[in-house]
Amino acid sequence: MPVPPLDAPVFQGMLMTMTTTASLELKQRLFRLSAADRRAMSAYLLRLKHESSSGRRETSRIMREMDAGRKTSLRTAAKRLGHA
């Protein structure tokens, strides 16, 4: 199943302001997807996060720390990037 565009009815109003009700509805819709579709949606949302200006800033900050010789555990890096 291809990932719907952000302007699809599934996403309208949910991503701009995530209320508790909208969050619950989104989680319920995601739960009804197959495992493969959930993985695809997760990868898509992660890509959106990394393409955002805040995601790029966070990645740049981590890279600067690494270039400066600061050690970061894989667990900490994954947590900072939202993989954990």
N, C-alpha and C positions, 0 to 999 in steps of 0.2 A: 504494500500500500504506500503510495507516495505521500510525502509530508505535505499537508495543506499549506497554502500561502498564509502569511500573517494576517491578511485581510479577510480570510475565510470566516464564516460565522462562528466557528469553534473558538477563535481567538479574539473576536471583537470585544473590546472593553476589558478583557482579562489581563492583558500584559501591561497595559498602561497603569492601572491602579488595581493591585491585587488585593481585593477584600477577602475576608475569611470565607464568605459564601462563594466567591469566584474561585478561590483556591480549592475549596472542597469540590466544586463542580469539575474543575480541571483534573483534579486527582481521580475522581470517579470515572471521567471519560478516558483518562490514560490507563486506568486499571482494566477497562473493558477491551483495550487493544491487545493484540497478540504480543508475545514476547519479542518477536522480531520487529514489530512496529514500535514497541516501546523503546527498544534499543535504537532504532532509527530516529525516533523523536528525541531521545536523550542526546544522541550525537548532534542532531540539528540544533537543539537548544544550547549545547556546549559550544558549538561553532558560533552561534549568535553572541554568546557571552564573550568569547575570545575576540570577536570582531568589533565589539563595542569599545568605546574610548576608555572606559574604566577597566575593562579586561586587558587592553593593550598596556595601560599604565601599570597595572599590577604585574604583568609579565615583565615589563621593562625594569621595574623596581627589583624584582627577583634576580633578573639577569645582571643588573648593576651590582647587587650584593655578591653574586657569584664571581663576577669579574674582580671585585675588591678582595677576593679570597675568603669571604665568609662562607662557612660550611652550612649547608642546609640539608637536613635528612630528607629522604625520599617521601616519607610520611608527611613531613611538614610542608614540603613543596606541593604534594598532591592536595593537602588540605587547603592551602592558600589558593590553589587554582580551581578548587571546587570539585575535585575528583574523589574526595573521601567522604 
